[in-house]
Amino acid sequence: MPVESRKADRVDAYTKKYWQKDAAKDNDAHRDSRLGDYAELVNGYYDGATELYEYGWAESFHFCRFYKGEAFLQALARHEHYLAHMMHLKPGMRVLDVGCGVGGPAREIARFSDANIVGVNNNDFQLERARKKTAKAGLSDKVSFVKADFMTLSQQFGENSFDAIYAIEATCHAPTFEGIYGEILKCLKPGGVFGVYEWCMTDAFDPSIPRHKEIQHGIELGDGIAEMRTIEAARKALKSVGFELLHEEDLADREDAVKWYYPLEGNPLKAQTTWDMFTVFRMSRVGRFFTQNMLWGIEKVGFVPKGTYDVGESLIKAQAALVAGGQTKLFTPMMLWVCRKPKA
């Protein structure tokens, strides 16, 4: 893939243009600038981070719960199956995946439910990879991908055009919850269901506490999010645009023996299977050292866009902030809502 297809200039701009590295210096003006330019911010982030995600994680860019002894990839798939189950997805339904990444969840949910999935994304690099991976999996007849902006979904697809819509840790990138949830509501048929795993700061979060603000800022900087918002803000937005809330639960708040953030801790001794030791090792200090030095080298010779190394550094900051957010329960990546568009 040529560097130019990823728009190297916006990769390089990601850490230089949008962020104050010190959380205490990041103010409302910086946040408003990010929100106003959210599409370029997110695209710059994923142009640089996508292959790092695939290398370090998998083709499904999300977190999940773990049972003891459960393999990493198995747990990711189960998390996707659970959402499809809670939404009652059925064969033949037309379903929209909002923020589809490289299509890992769309392919898995299509296999699980036999629904027809349309993945939407605003990043050309990810879309091209999603189409190639889907063709290789033999699922191009069940899973397709469309380039579109979160905030104009109803213009792209038309109102009342999907039986169900889901989003897995993606709508946090939208500039407002009301905006993205309102577009999703419009695109759903009356009676249609929306299921979402949302990234939120929990009720324990207090922005006046410097450590809380530092964790929030680390997650924003390291994950391409213009503004991390609260559970209450998401709940209020879902209700205000007109959704009926059918189910609500912070899955990260369950008392699991194996925590959702354990791979990020980088301790291979905590790996649930032998193969998963490699995944966890990549998150360790030694693993990060090798990855970043490799990035530095291949960026110098032009194999990846300028700025990819800096994006890698931001991912390291995110790793620390996500673990801290999980341990203190200030943050959840799996606030689950299942909602219905009223029939009337």
HUKAZI-V806272 format. One record per helix or strand. SS is the DSSP state (h for helix, s for strand). FROM is the first residue (numbers start at 1). LEN is the number of residues. Records with the same first field share a line. If there is no record, write none. Layout:
BEGIN
SS = FROM-LEN + FROM-LEN
END
This chain:
BEGIN
h = 3-4 + 8-10 + 23-3 + 28-9 + 38-19 + 72-16 + 104-10 + 124-13 + 150-8 + 171-3 + 177-11 + 210-14 + 231-11 + 251-3 + 262-4 + 268-3 + 276-7 + 285-16 + 308-21
s = 66-1 + 94-5 + 116-6 + 143-5 + 162-7 + 188-14 + 230-1 + 243-8 + 258-1 + 331-11
END
